[in-house]
Amino acid sequence: MAELTAVRLVLVDDDPLVRAGLLMILGGAEGVDVVGEAADGREAIDVVVRERPDVVLLDIRMPRMDGLTALRHLRDRGSAARVVVLTTFDTDELVVTALREGAAGFLVKDTPPADIVTAVRRVAMGEPMLSPSVTSRLIDVVTRQGDDARRRAARALLARLTSREREVATAVAEGLSNAEIAESLHLGLATVKTHVGSVFAKLEVTNRVQVARCVQDAV
């Protein structure tokens, strides 16, 4: 059976103590070979191009060139190295931007040593890797984006209604019957029925539950 090739790894962090800690963790790990280090993004690009590693552990906040900029440069140069962003910051913006720029993983620096080793190995095999806290934030971002999209769509539909039709739609969303709407808005029952039909048509729905959902999504 052929011997497995060790994962070639480059460490990038402007803090020499952090690099030393990572080297201690990963340098002695079975199946991992630390082939280079860098203290900023510019140096990282040179080291990665020269050493052609399988995986790069890349800090974000660094002088001269930050990690996200370095990640973009590596991507533009066609580097095959899979990048794991390692940082103390796990804000929504950083998570989404790093993944959009091609990061294969995102770990916060309080990740247990054994999990960092596992992440390097998994990423080298082509698997994405996110810290649990990062996964939660990413889910939150996606959920919010979905909520925003539904809100925009619902508001666009409601904008088709006249002011009176909006009042009727709101009353429908509150669970009022046509008779109750007529009494509440001081309209004839036939007029309310006409307005409800118009609301259904303009909102592109077929029942009162869908009207209520549209009104609620727009809030």
C-alpha positions in Angstrom: 0.0 0.0 0.0 1.4 3.4 -1.0 2.3 5.8 1.8 0.0 8.8 2.1 1.6 12.1 1.2 1.7 14.6 4.0 -0.4 17.8 3.7 1.9 20.6 2.8 1.0 23.6 4.9 1.9 27.3 5.0 1.2 29.4 8.2 0.4 33.1 7.8 0.0 35.4 10.8 1.6 38.7 11.7 1.9 37.6 15.4 5.1 35.5 15.8 3.7 34.0 19.0 0.6 32.8 17.2 2.8 31.3 14.4 5.0 29.6 17.0 1.9 28.1 18.6 0.5 26.9 15.3 3.9 25.4 14.4 3.9 23.6 17.7 0.4 22.2 17.1 0.7 21.4 13.4 4.4 20.8 13.0 4.2 17.7 15.1 0.9 16.4 13.7 1.1 13.2 11.8 0.5 13.7 8.1 1.1 17.5 8.2 4.3 19.1 6.9 4.7 22.9 7.6 6.7 24.1 4.5 6.6 27.8 5.1 5.5 30.8 7.2 4.6 34.4 6.4 4.0 37.5 8.5 1.7 39.4 6.1 -0.3 39.1 2.9 2.4 40.1 0.5 4.9 37.7 2.0 2.2 35.0 2.0 1.7 35.3 -1.7 5.5 34.8 -2.3 5.7 31.8 0.0 2.6 30.1 -1.5 3.8 30.6 -5.0 7.2 29.3 -4.1 6.2 26.4 -1.9 3.0 25.4 -3.7 1.3 24.1 -0.5 -1.9 22.1 -0.3 -3.4 24.3 2.5 -2.8 27.8 3.8 -3.8 28.9 7.3 -4.3 32.6 6.7 -4.9 35.4 9.3 -7.1 38.3 8.2 -5.9 41.3 10.2 -2.3 41.9 9.1 -0.1 44.9 8.1 0.9 45.8 4.5 -1.7 43.4 3.0 -4.6 41.8 4.9 -5.6 38.2 4.5 -8.7 38.8 2.3 -6.7 40.8 -0.2 -4.0 38.1 -0.2 -6.8 35.5 -0.7 -8.0 37.4 -3.8 -4.5 37.6 -5.2 -3.9 33.9 -4.7 -7.2 33.2 -6.4 -6.4 35.5 -9.4 -3.0 33.8 -9.7 -4.7 30.4 -10.0 -3.2 29.0 -6.8 -4.4 25.5 -6.1 -3.8 25.9 -2.3 -7.0 25.6 -0.2 -7.2 28.5 2.2 -8.5 28.3 5.8 -9.0 31.7 7.3 -7.9 31.7 10.9 -8.8 34.8 12.9 -10.1 36.2 16.2 -12.8 38.0 14.2 -15.9 36.0 13.2 -18.3 38.9 12.1 -20.9 38.2 9.5 -19.2 40.4 6.9 -15.8 38.6 7.3 -17.4 35.2 7.1 -19.4 35.9 4.0 -16.5 37.8 2.3 -13.9 35.2 3.0 -16.1 32.4 1.6 -17.1 34.5 -1.4 -13.4 35.1 -2.1 -12.8 31.3 -2.2 -11.8 30.3 1.3 -12.3 26.6 2.0 -12.7 27.1 5.7 -13.0 29.6 8.5 -11.8 29.0 12.0 -11.6 31.3 15.0 -8.4 31.3 17.0 -10.0 29.7 20.1 -10.6 26.5 18.1 -9.1 23.6 20.0 -5.7 22.4 18.7 -7.0 19.0 17.7 -9.8 20.6 15.7 -7.3 22.8 13.8 -5.4 19.7 12.8 -8.6 18.0 11.7 -9.6 21.0 9.8 -6.3 21.1 7.9 -6.6 17.4 7.0 -10.2 17.7 5.9 -9.7 20.8 3.8 -6.7 19.1 2.1 -9.1 16.3 1.1 -11.5 18.8 -0.5 -14.0 19.2 2.4 -15.1 22.6 3.6 -14.5 23.4 7.3 -16.2 26.0 9.5 -16.1 26.5 13.2 -19.5 25.9 14.9 -19.8 29.6 15.7 -19.1 30.5 12.1 -21.6 28.0 10.8 -24.3 29.6 13.1 -23.4 33.1 11.9 -23.5 32.0 8.2 -26.9 30.4 8.8 -28.1 33.6 10.3 -26.9 35.6 7.4 -28.5 33.4 4.8 -31.8 33.4 6.9 -31.7 37.2 7.1 -31.0 37.5 3.3 -34.0 35.2 2.7 -36.2 37.3 5.0 -35.1 40.5 3.3 -35.9 39.0 -0.1 -39.4 37.9 1.0 -40.0 41.3 2.6 -39.0 43.1 -0.7 -41.2 40.8 -2.7 -44.2 41.2 -0.4 -43.9 45.0 -0.3 -43.7 45.1 -4.1 -47.0 43.2 -4.3 -48.7 45.4 -1.7 -47.6 48.5 -3.6 -50.0 47.4 -6.4 -53.0 48.0 -4.1 -54.9 51.1 -3.6 -55.1 52.6 -0.1 -58.6 51.1 0.4 -57.4 47.7 -0.9 -54.5 47.8 1.6 -57.0 48.4 4.4 -59.0 45.4 3.3 -55.8 43.3 2.9 -54.8 44.2 6.5 -58.2 43.4 7.8 -58.1 40.0 6.0 -54.7 39.4 7.6 -56.3 40.1 11.0 -58.7 37.3 10.3 -61.8 39.4 9.8 -64.7 38.1 7.7 -66.1 40.1 4.8 -69.0 41.1 7.0 -66.7 42.3 9.8 -64.6 44.2 7.3 -67.7 45.9 6.0 -68.6 47.0 9.4 -65.1 48.1 10.4 -64.5 50.1 7.2 -68.1 51.3 6.9 -68.5 49.7 3.5 -71.2 47.7 1.8 -70.7 43.9 1.8 -70.7 43.8 -2.0 -68.0 46.5 -2.1 -65.9 44.5 0.4 -66.2 41.4 -1.8 -65.1 43.4 -4.8 -62.1 44.7 -3.0 -61.2 41.2 -1.7 -61.3 39.9 -5.2 -59.1 42.7 -6.4 -56.6 42.1 -3.6 -56.5 38.4 -4.5 -55.8 39.3 -8.2 -53.1 41.9 -7.5 -51.3 39.9 -4.9 -51.5 36.8 -7.1 -53.0 34.6 -4.4 -56.0 32.3 -4.2 -57.0 32.4 -0.5 -57.1 34.6 2.6 -54.2 32.8 4.3 -51.9 33.8 1.4 -53.1 37.4 1.8 -52.2 37.3 5.5 -48.8 35.8 4.8 -48.0 38.5 2.2 -49.1 41.3 4.7 -47.0 39.7 7.5 -43.9 39.2 5.2 -44.0 42.9 4.3 -43.7 44.1 7.9 
